[in-house]
């Protein structure tokens, strides 16, 4: 079963912040590669929605949140 993955506006802005930060502190190549790595990890969720582990910091919420780790970045879904 394939699921549609949606990026929230907040997530898009954060991804842009990561790109801008890495572009200025490292190189544009590092920035592009990091963004590609993060987005490729998230694309895996279409076919594997339970790929990430349950986010321990959000277990008290009414919904279950999971987390993927890509390099030094945490993607919560």
N, CA, C and O atoms as a GROMACS GRO file, in nm:
protein
  308
    1UNK      N    1   0.083  -0.117   0.000
    1UNK     CA    2   0.000   0.000   0.000
    1UNK      C    3   0.088   0.125   0.000
    1UNK      O    4   0.174   0.141   0.086
    2UNK      N    5   0.066   0.211  -0.098
    2UNK     CA    6   0.145   0.333  -0.107
    2UNK      C    7   0.068   0.450  -0.046
    2UNK      O    8  -0.048   0.473  -0.079
    3UNK      N    9   0.134   0.522   0.042
    3UNK     CA   10   0.074   0.638   0.107
    3UNK      C   11   0.133   0.765   0.049
    3UNK      O   12   0.247   0.766   0.002
    4UNK      N   13   0.056   0.871   0.052
    4UNK     CA   14   0.101   1.001   0.006
    4UNK      C   15   0.170   1.072   0.123
    4UNK      O   16   0.114   1.082   0.232
    5UNK      N   17   0.289   1.122   0.099
    5UNK     CA   18   0.363   1.196   0.201
    5UNK      C   19   0.345   1.345   0.173
    5UNK      O   20   0.370   1.392   0.062
    6UNK      N   21   0.300   1.418   0.275
    6UNK     CA   22   0.282   1.562   0.264
    6UNK      C   23   0.384   1.632   0.352
    6UNK      O   24   0.408   1.591   0.466
    7UNK      N   25   0.443   1.739   0.301
    7UNK     CA   26   0.534   1.822   0.379
    7UNK      C   27   0.454   1.941   0.430
    7UNK      O   28   0.389   2.011   0.352
    8UNK      N   29   0.456   1.966   0.560
    8UNK     CA   30   0.390   2.084   0.614
    8UNK      C   31   0.470   2.208   0.577
    8UNK      O   32   0.587   2.200   0.540
    9UNK      N   33   0.405   2.323   0.586
    9UNK     CA   34   0.477   2.448   0.559
    9UNK      C   35   0.594   2.465   0.656
    9UNK      O   36   0.702   2.512   0.617
   10UNK      N   37   0.572   2.428   0.781
   10UNK     CA   38   0.678   2.437   0.881
   10UNK      C   39   0.798   2.350   0.840
   10UNK      O   40   0.913   2.394   0.850
   11UNK      N   41   0.771   2.228   0.794
   11UNK     CA   42   0.879   2.138   0.753
   11UNK      C   43   0.956   2.193   0.633
   11UNK      O   44   1.078   2.182   0.627
   12UNK      N   45   0.884   2.251   0.540
   12UNK     CA   46   0.949   2.311   0.422
   12UNK      C   47   1.041   2.426   0.462
   12UNK      O   48   1.152   2.440   0.411
   13UNK      N   49   0.992   2.508   0.555
   13UNK     CA   50   1.074   2.621   0.602
   13UNK      C   51   1.198   2.570   0.676
   13UNK      O   52   1.307   2.624   0.657
   14UNK      N   53   1.181   2.468   0.759
   14UNK     CA   54   1.295   2.413   0.832
   14UNK      C   55   1.398   2.352   0.736
   14UNK      O   56   1.518   2.366   0.757
   15UNK      N   57   1.350   2.286   0.633
   15UNK     CA   58   1.440   2.229   0.532
   15UNK      C   59   1.519   2.341   0.463
   15UNK      O   60   1.639   2.327   0.436
   16UNK      N   61   1.452   2.451   0.435
   16UNK     CA   62   1.520   2.567   0.375
   16UNK      C   63   1.623   2.625   0.471
   16UNK      O   64   1.732   2.664   0.429
   17UNK      N   65   1.590   2.631   0.600
   17UNK     CA   66   1.686   2.681   0.700
   17UNK      C   67   1.809   2.592   0.707
   17UNK      O   68   1.922   2.641   0.717
   18UNK      N   69   1.788   2.462   0.702
   18UNK     CA   70   1.901   2.368   0.703
   18UNK      C   71   1.990   2.393   0.583
   18UNK      O   72   2.112   2.399   0.595
   19UNK      N   73   1.927   2.407   0.466
   19UNK     CA   74   2.002   2.432   0.343
   19UNK      C   75   2.084   2.560   0.353
   19UNK      O   76   2.204   2.561   0.324
   20UNK      N   77   2.019   2.668   0.396
   20UNK     CA   78   2.089   2.798   0.406
   20UNK      C   79   2.202   2.792   0.508
   20UNK      O   80   2.310   2.846   0.484
   21UNK      N   81   2.180   2.726   0.621
   21UNK     CA   82   2.283   2.714   0.723
   21UNK      C   83   2.404   2.638   0.669
   21UNK      O   84   2.518   2.682   0.685
   22UNK      N   85   2.380   2.523   0.605
   22UNK     CA   86   2.490   2.442   0.554
   22UNK      C   87   2.561   2.509   0.437
   22UNK      O   88   2.681   2.493   0.418
   23UNK      N   89   2.486   2.583   0.360
   23UNK     CA   90   2.546   2.654   0.246
   23UNK      C   91   2.648   2.758   0.294
   23UNK      O   92   2.750   2.780   0.229
   24UNK      N   93   2.619   2.820   0.408
   24UNK     CA   94   2.710   2.924   0.458
   24UNK      C   95   2.818   2.868   0.550
   24UNK      O   96   2.928   2.924   0.556
   25UNK      N   97   2.789   2.760   0.622
   25UNK     CA   98   2.889   2.707   0.716
   25UNK      C   99   2.973   2.594   0.657
   25UNK      O  100   3.082   2.567   0.706
   26UNK      N  101   2.923   2.530   0.554
   26UNK     CA  102   3.000   2.422   0.488
   26UNK      C  103   3.014   2.462   0.341
   26UNK      O  104   3.081   2.560   0.309
   27UNK      N  105   2.953   2.387   0.253
   27UNK     CA  106   2.956   2.421   0.110
   27UNK      C  107   2.817   2.397   0.051
   27UNK      O  108   2.733   2.331   0.113
   28UNK      N  109   2.795   2.449  -0.067
   28UNK     CA  110   2.666   2.428  -0.134
   28UNK      C  111   2.646   2.280  -0.166
   28UNK      O  112   2.533   2.231  -0.168
   29UNK      N  113   2.755   2.209  -0.193
   29UNK     CA  114   2.745   2.065  -0.222
   29UNK      C  115   2.699   1.989  -0.098
   29UNK      O  116   2.612   1.902  -0.107
   30UNK      N  117   2.756   2.021   0.016
   30UNK     CA  118   2.714   1.958   0.141
   30UNK      C  119   2.568   1.990   0.168
   30UNK      O  120   2.492   1.902   0.209
   31UNK      N  121   2.527   2.114   0.147
   31UNK     CA  122   2.388   2.154   0.168
   31UNK      C  123   2.294   2.075   0.078
   31UNK      O  124   2.194   2.022   0.125
   32UNK      N  125   2.326   2.066  -0.050
   32UNK     CA  126   2.241   1.992  -0.144
   32UNK      C  127   2.236   1.844  -0.109
   32UNK      O  128   2.128   1.783  -0.112
   33UNK      N  129   2.349   1.786  -0.077
   33UNK     CA  130   2.353   1.644  -0.043
   33UNK      C  131   2.272   1.614   0.083
   33UNK      O  132   2.203   1.512   0.090
   34UNK      N  133   2.281   1.700   0.182
   34UNK     CA  134   2.207   1.680   0.306
   34UNK      C  135   2.057   1.688   0.280
   34UNK      O  136   1.981   1.605   0.330
   35UNK      N  137   2.014   1.787   0.205
   35UNK     CA  138   1.872   1.800   0.172
   35UNK      C  139   1.824   1.680   0.092
   35UNK      O  140   1.715   1.629   0.116
   36UNK      N  141   1.905   1.635  -0.003
   36UNK     CA  142   1.870   1.516  -0.081
   36UNK      C  143   1.859   1.393   0.008
   36UNK      O  144   1.767   1.312  -0.008
   37UNK      N  145   1.951   1.377   0.102
   37UNK     CA  146   1.947   1.263   0.194
   37UNK      C  147   1.818   1.265   0.277
   37UNK      O  148   1.752   1.163   0.293
   38UNK      N  149   1.785   1.381   0.330
   38UNK     CA  150   1.664   1.393   0.412
   38UNK      C  151   1.540   1.362   0.329
   38UNK      O  152   1.456   1.283   0.372
   39UNK      N  153   1.528   1.422   0.212
   39UNK     CA  154   1.408   1.399   0.131
   39UNK      C  155   1.399   1.256   0.081
   39UNK      O  156   1.289   1.202   0.068
   40UNK      N  157   1.512   1.194   0.051
   40UNK     CA  158   1.510   1.054   0.008
   40UNK      C  159   1.465   0.961   0.121
   40UNK      O  160   1.393   0.865   0.097
   41UNK      N  161   1.509   0.990   0.243
   41UNK     CA  162   1.464   0.911   0.359
   41UNK      C  163   1.312   0.923   0.374
   41UNK      O  164   1.243   0.823   0.397
   42UNK      N  165   1.261   1.045   0.361
   42UNK     CA  166   1.118   1.067   0.377
   42UNK      C  167   1.038   0.997   0.267
   42UNK      O  168   0.928   0.948   0.292
   43UNK      N  169   1.092   0.992   0.147
   43UNK     CA  170   1.024   0.924   0.036
   43UNK      C  171   1.001   0.776   0.067
   43UNK      O  172   0.904   0.717   0.018
   44UNK      N  173   1.087   0.716   0.146
   44UNK     CA  174   1.071   0.576   0.183
   44UNK      C  175   0.942   0.551   0.261
   44UNK      O  176   0.890   0.439   0.263
   45UNK      N  177   0.890   0.655   0.326
   45UNK     CA  178   0.769   0.640   0.406
   45UNK      C  179   0.647   0.607   0.322
   45UNK      O  180   0.550   0.551   0.375
   46UNK      N  181   0.649   0.639   0.194
   46UNK     CA  182   0.535   0.607   0.107
   46UNK      C  183   0.503   0.458   0.110
   46UNK      O  184   0.387   0.419   0.115
   47UNK      N  185   0.607   0.377   0.107
   47UNK     CA  186   0.589   0.232   0.106
   47UNK      C  187   0.614   0.166   0.242
   47UNK      O  188   0.578   0.050   0.263
   48UNK      N  189   0.675   0.242   0.332
   48UNK     CA  190   0.710   0.186   0.463
   48UNK      C  191   0.675   0.287   0.574
   48UNK      O  192   0.765   0.343   0.636
   49UNK      N  193   0.546   0.310   0.599
   49UNK     CA  194   0.507   0.414   0.695
   49UNK      C  195   0.550   0.387   0.839
   49UNK      O  196   0.553   0.479   0.920
   50UNK      N  197   0.582   0.264   0.872
   50UNK     CA  198   0.624   0.231   1.009
   50UNK      C  199   0.776   0.218   1.019
   50UNK      O  200   0.828   0.157   1.112
   51UNK      N  201   0.846   0.275   0.924
   51UNK     CA  202   0.991   0.266   0.919
   51UNK      C  203   1.058   0.326   1.042
   51UNK      O  204   1.151   0.268   1.098
   52UNK      N  205   1.010   0.441   1.083
   52UNK     CA  206   1.070   0.508   1.198
   52UNK      C  207   1.021   0.452   1.330
   52UNK      O  208   0.916   0.387   1.337
   53UNK      N  209   1.098   0.478   1.434
   53UNK     CA  210   1.056   0.433   1.567
   53UNK      C  211   0.962   0.536   1.629
   53UNK      O  212   0.959   0.652   1.586
   54UNK      N  213   0.888   0.495   1.729
   54UNK     CA  214   0.796   0.585   1.798
   54UNK      C  215   0.878   0.692   1.871
   54UNK      O  216   0.975   0.661   1.939
   55UNK      N  217   0.836   0.816   1.855
   55UNK     CA  218   0.905   0.928   1.919
   55UNK      C  219   0.871   0.932   2.067
   55UNK      O  220   0.758   0.960   2.106
   56UNK      N  221   0.970   0.903   2.148
   56UNK     CA  222   0.952   0.894   2.293
   56UNK      C  223   0.907   1.025   2.356
   56UNK      O  224   0.834   1.023   2.456
   57UNK      N  225   0.948   1.137   2.301
   57UNK     CA  226   0.912   1.266   2.360
   57UNK      C  227   0.767   1.305   2.335
   57UNK      O  228   0.718   1.400   2.395
   58UNK      N  229   0.697   1.230   2.248
   58UNK     CA  230   0.560   1.265   2.214
   58UNK      C  231   0.461   1.153   2.244
   58UNK      O  232   0.352   1.149   2.188
   59UNK      N  233   0.498   1.061   2.333
   59UNK     CA  234   0.410   0.947   2.362
   59UNK      C  235   0.285   0.988   2.438
   59UNK      O  236   0.187   0.912   2.440
   60UNK      N  237   0.284   1.104   2.500
   60UNK     CA  238   0.166   1.148   2.574
   60UNK      C  239   0.060   1.214   2.485
   60UNK      O  240  -0.044   1.257   2.534
   61UNK      N  241   0.085   1.222   2.356
   61UNK     CA  242  -0.010   1.282   2.263
   61UNK      C  243  -0.117   1.181   2.224
   61UNK      O  244  -0.100   1.061   2.244
   62UNK      N  245  -0.227   1.230   2.169
   62UNK     CA  246  -0.337   1.141   2.130
   62UNK      C  247  -0.302   1.062   2.004
   62UNK      O  248  -0.360   0.955   1.981
   63UNK      N  249  -0.212   1.112   1.923
   63UNK     CA  250  -0.168   1.041   1.803
   63UNK      C  251  -0.029   0.983   1.826
   63UNK      O  252   0.045   1.028   1.913
   64UNK      N  253   0.005   0.883   1.746
   64UNK     CA  254   0.138   0.824   1.754
   64UNK      C  255   0.227   0.898   1.655
   64UNK      O  256   0.194   0.911   1.537
   65UNK      N  257   0.339   0.948   1.704
   65UNK     CA  258   0.437   1.014   1.619
   65UNK      C  259   0.560   0.924   1.609
   65UNK      O  260   0.603   0.863   1.707
   66UNK      N  261   0.615   0.919   1.491
   66UNK     CA  262   0.736   0.841   1.467
   66UNK      C  263   0.846   0.935   1.424
   66UNK      O  264   0.822   1.051   1.390
   67UNK      N  265   0.968   0.883   1.424
   67UNK     CA  266   1.084   0.966   1.391
   67UNK      C  267   1.179   0.890   1.299
   67UNK      O  268   1.206   0.771   1.318
   68UNK      N  269   1.230   0.962   1.202
   68UNK     CA  270   1.340   0.913   1.117
   68UNK      C  271   1.461   0.999   1.147
   68UNK      O  272   1.448   1.120   1.168
   69UNK      N  273   1.577   0.939   1.148
   69UNK     CA  274   1.701   1.015   1.166
   69UNK      C  275   1.776   1.010   1.034
   69UNK      O  276   1.803   0.903   0.980
   70UNK      N  277   1.809   1.128   0.984
   70UNK     CA  278   1.886   1.140   0.860
   70UNK      C  279   2.004   1.230   0.889
   70UNK      O  280   1.988   1.350   0.912
   71UNK      N  281   2.122   1.171   0.887
   71UNK     CA  282   2.244   1.242   0.928
   71UNK      C  283   2.224   1.296   1.068
   71UNK      O  284   2.202   1.219   1.162
   72UNK      N  285   2.232   1.428   1.086
   72UNK     CA  286   2.215   1.488   1.218
   72UNK      C  287   2.075   1.544   1.238
   72UNK      O  288   2.052   1.622   1.331
   73UNK      N  289   1.981   1.507   1.154
   73UNK     CA  290   1.849   1.568   1.155
   73UNK      C  291   1.740   1.468   1.187
   73UNK      O  292   1.743   1.352   1.143
   74UNK      N  293   1.643   1.514   1.263
   74UNK     CA  294   1.532   1.430   1.307
   74UNK      C  295   1.406   1.473   1.231
   74UNK      O  296   1.369   1.590   1.231
   75UNK      N  297   1.342   1.377   1.165
   75UNK     CA  298   1.218   1.404   1.094
   75UNK      C  299   1.105   1.336   1.172
   75UNK      O  300   1.102   1.214   1.185
   76UNK      N  301   1.013   1.416   1.222
   76UNK     CA  302   0.902   1.362   1.300
   76UNK      C  303   0.779   1.357   1.210
   76UNK      O  304   0.746   1.454   1.141
   77UNK      N  305   0.713   1.242   1.212
   77UNK     CA  306   0.592   1.227   1.130
   77UNK      C  307   0.486   1.149   1.204
   77UNK      O  308   0.378   1.127   1.152
   0.00000   0.00000   0.00000
